[in-house]
């Protein structure tokens, strides 16, 4: 059985990479900070299965707001 923490680490690394590629005009370190902020906010979630999906959605929303 895979460790959920490691799986989640990989998922968040992938989220950061995807969003950096999707929004190249936003500095990669800023994307990373946004993703880390969202991850921290969701750290207390009891059900972890959908955290990466919800975190990516929220991070994308914040990036779009900053671009506006």
Secondary structure, DSSP 8 states (H G I E B T S, - for coil): ---HHHHHHHHHHHHHHHHHHHTTTS-HHHHHHHHHHHHHHTTT-S--TTHHHHHHHHHHHHHHHHH-
